Amino acid sequence: MTKKGIGSEVAGHDSPPVGSPEPAREPASAVSQLPASSLLLDPPPLETTTRTHQVTLTRTALLDDLAEVNAMHTRCSLESRFARYHAARPAVTVREWGHLCDRANGTTLITVPLHEQSRVIAVTHLLRTPVPHVRELGILVEDSWQGQGLGTILAHYTVDLARTHTLDCHEITAMTGSGNQRMLSILRGLHARVTGRDGPTLDTVIQMEP
């Protein structure tokens, strides 16, 4: 599910206790063996309000969320799904969802309306890539929730998580269509730079501060 584009909207490990005696601390080698995409802490749920005054809640995705995630896919237009996956993907398989929810592979978030928390309206991924210290960002927002600023909120929140909660993330990659003005605007706001072009698709990189 990597290298599939950023999406249609724009279409933990605990530290040792303070004061612990030196012998009780984990050796540095144990830290180096953690998955490169592990989170230092679980990201807190994010409650936000869209431009149309709709309140949403974003939280870590669970395996049990798959049915609602696929229900959202059926409500998304072909255009939205193609913008996210660069293919007319109708659903996420059980195996794929297990991969996406595996913390060793990165972070997957779902967004729901605060008043209807059984309905998934957006899915966001920050996934590890074959390149060390590089993550990939992907977002799919349900059509009826697009144009309300939700994609911008989720993109900025996910980049902030990479900076504050993720081990050794130096860059975030994102793919988008060259005509996707919403996504290009969001990427400009994140100070992304274009690194390549494959037909109508642009490859971009968001650099993390040292």
C-alpha positions as CSV (number, residue, x, y, z in Angstrom):
1,M,0.0,0.0,0.0
2,T,3.0,2.3,-0.3
3,K,3.7,4.8,-3.0
4,K,-0.1,5.2,-3.7
5,G,-0.6,9.0,-3.4
6,I,-1.8,11.2,-0.6
7,G,-5.5,11.2,-1.1
8,S,-8.7,12.5,-2.4
9,E,-9.2,15.4,-0.1
10,V,-6.3,16.9,-1.9
11,A,-8.1,14.9,-5.2
12,G,5.1,3.8,21.4
13,H,7.8,3.3,23.3
14,D,7.9,4.7,26.9
15,S,11.0,6.3,28.2
16,P,12.6,5.0,31.4
17,P,11.3,6.7,34.6
18,V,13.1,9.8,35.6
19,G,15.6,9.0,38.3
20,S,15.9,5.3,37.5
21,P,19.3,3.9,38.5
22,E,21.7,3.5,35.6
23,P,21.8,-0.4,35.8
24,A,18.0,-0.5,35.2
25,R,18.1,1.4,32.0
26,E,17.8,-0.3,28.6
27,P,21.1,-0.5,26.7
28,A,21.3,1.6,23.6
29,S,21.4,-1.5,21.5
30,A,17.8,-2.3,22.5
31,V,16.7,1.1,21.2
32,S,18.5,0.7,17.9
33,Q,16.6,-2.6,17.3
34,L,13.2,-0.9,17.5
35,P,11.3,-0.7,14.2
36,A,12.3,2.4,12.4
37,S,8.7,3.6,12.3
38,S,7.8,2.9,16.0
39,L,6.1,5.7,17.9
40,L,7.5,6.9,21.1
41,L,4.0,7.3,22.4
42,D,0.5,6.7,21.2
43,P,-0.8,9.8,19.5
44,P,-3.6,11.4,21.5
45,P,-7.0,11.6,19.8
46,L,-7.5,14.8,17.9
47,E,-10.8,16.7,18.1
48,T,-11.2,19.4,15.4
49,T,-13.8,21.6,13.8
50,T,-14.1,21.9,10.1
51,R,-14.9,25.1,8.2
52,T,-18.6,24.1,8.2
53,H,-18.5,23.7,12.0
54,Q,-18.6,19.9,11.9
55,V,-16.7,18.4,14.9
56,T,-14.5,15.4,14.1
57,L,-12.4,13.0,16.1
58,T,-9.2,11.4,14.8
59,R,-7.7,8.4,16.6
60,T,-5.4,5.4,16.0
61,A,-7.0,2.8,13.8
62,L,-7.9,-0.7,15.1
63,L,-8.3,-4.0,13.3
64,D,-12.0,-3.9,14.1
65,D,-12.4,-0.7,12.1
66,L,-12.0,-2.5,8.8
67,A,-15.7,-2.9,8.0
68,E,-16.4,0.8,8.5
69,V,-13.3,1.8,6.6
70,N,-14.6,-0.3,3.6
71,A,-18.1,1.2,4.0
72,M,-16.4,4.6,3.6
73,H,-14.7,3.3,0.4
74,T,-18.1,2.5,-1.1
75,R,-19.3,6.0,-0.4
76,C,-16.2,7.5,-2.1
77,S,-16.3,8.3,-5.7
78,L,-14.2,6.6,-8.3
79,E,-12.3,9.9,-8.7
80,S,-11.5,10.1,-5.0
81,R,-10.3,6.5,-4.7
82,F,-8.2,6.9,-7.8
83,A,-6.7,10.0,-6.4
84,R,-5.7,8.1,-3.3
85,Y,-4.6,4.8,-4.8
86,H,-3.9,5.6,-8.4
87,A,-6.3,2.7,-9.1
88,A,-10.0,2.1,-8.8
89,R,-9.6,0.2,-5.5
90,P,-13.1,-0.6,-4.1
91,A,-11.9,-1.8,-0.6
92,V,-9.0,-2.7,1.6
93,T,-8.4,-6.4,2.2
94,V,-8.1,-8.0,5.6
95,R,-4.4,-8.7,5.0
96,E,-3.8,-5.1,3.9
97,W,-5.6,-3.7,6.9
98,G,-3.6,-5.9,9.2
99,H,-0.4,-4.5,7.6
100,L,-1.6,-0.9,7.9
101,C,-2.5,-1.4,11.6
102,D,0.8,-3.1,12.5
103,R,2.8,-0.6,14.4
104,A,6.0,-2.0,13.0
105,N,4.9,-0.7,9.6
106,G,3.8,2.8,10.7
107,T,0.8,4.7,11.9
108,T,-2.8,4.5,10.6
109,L,-5.5,6.9,11.8
110,I,-9.2,7.1,11.2
111,T,-11.5,10.1,11.5
112,V,-15.1,10.0,12.5
113,P,-17.8,12.7,13.2
114,L,-18.0,13.3,16.9
115,H,-21.7,12.8,16.9
116,E,-21.6,9.6,14.8
117,Q,-18.4,7.7,15.8
118,S,-19.4,4.5,14.0
119,R,-19.0,6.2,10.7
120,V,-15.5,6.5,9.3
121,I,-15.0,9.6,7.1
122,A,-11.2,9.7,6.6
123,V,-8.2,7.4,6.8
124,T,-4.7,8.7,7.1
125,H,-1.5,6.7,6.9
126,L,2.1,7.5,7.8
127,L,4.0,4.4,6.7
128,R,7.6,3.3,6.7
129,T,9.2,2.9,3.3
130,P,12.1,0.7,2.1
131,V,14.3,3.8,2.5
132,P,15.6,4.2,6.1
133,H,14.2,7.2,8.0
134,V,11.6,8.0,5.2
135,R,7.8,7.7,5.7
136,E,5.0,8.0,3.2
137,L,1.9,10.0,3.8
138,G,-1.5,9.0,2.4
139,I,-5.0,10.4,3.1
140,L,-8.5,9.4,1.8
141,V,-11.4,11.7,2.8
142,E,-15.0,10.8,2.0
143,D,-16.4,13.0,-0.8
144,S,-19.1,14.6,1.3
145,W,-16.4,15.8,3.8
146,Q,-14.1,17.2,1.2
147,G,-13.6,20.9,0.8
148,Q,-14.0,21.6,4.5
149,G,-10.3,21.8,5.5
150,L,-10.2,18.3,6.9
151,G,-7.5,17.1,4.6
152,T,-5.3,20.1,5.6
153,I,-5.9,19.4,9.3
154,L,-5.0,15.7,8.9
155,A,-1.9,16.4,6.8
156,H,-0.5,18.9,9.3
157,Y,-1.4,16.7,12.3
158,T,0.4,13.7,10.7
159,V,3.5,15.7,9.9
160,D,3.5,17.0,13.5
161,L,3.3,13.4,14.7
162,A,6.3,12.5,12.6
163,R,8.3,15.3,14.2
164,T,7.2,14.7,17.8
165,H,6.2,11.0,18.2
166,T,8.1,9.0,15.6
167,L,11.7,7.6,15.9
168,D,14.2,8.8,13.3
169,C,11.8,10.2,10.7
170,H,13.9,12.5,8.5
171,E,11.6,12.9,5.5
172,I,8.0,12.3,4.5
173,T,7.2,11.5,0.9
174,A,3.8,12.2,-0.8
175,M,2.5,11.7,-4.3
176,T,-0.1,13.8,-6.0
177,G,-1.4,14.6,-9.4
178,S,0.0,17.7,-11.0
179,G,-3.5,19.1,-11.5
180,N,-4.6,18.5,-7.9
181,Q,-4.7,22.1,-6.7
182,R,-6.0,21.3,-3.2
183,M,-3.1,18.9,-2.6
184,L,-0.6,21.2,-4.1
185,S,-1.8,23.9,-1.8
186,I,-1.5,21.7,1.3
187,L,2.0,20.6,0.3
188,R,3.1,24.2,-0.2
189,G,1.9,24.8,3.3
190,L,4.0,21.9,4.5
191,H,7.1,23.3,2.6
192,A,7.3,20.2,0.4
193,R,9.6,20.2,-2.6
194,V,9.0,18.4,-5.8
195,T,11.6,15.6,-6.4
196,G,10.3,14.0,-9.5
197,R,7.5,13.6,-12.0
198,D,6.0,10.4,-13.6
199,G,3.5,11.5,-16.2
200,P,0.8,13.4,-14.4
201,T,2.1,12.4,-10.9
202,L,4.4,14.5,-8.8
203,D,6.7,13.0,-6.1
204,T,7.3,15.4,-3.2
205,V,9.3,15.4,0.0
206,I,8.6,17.1,3.3
207,Q,11.8,17.6,5.2
208,M,11.8,17.2,9.0
209,E,13.7,19.8,10.9
210,P,17.0,18.5,12.4
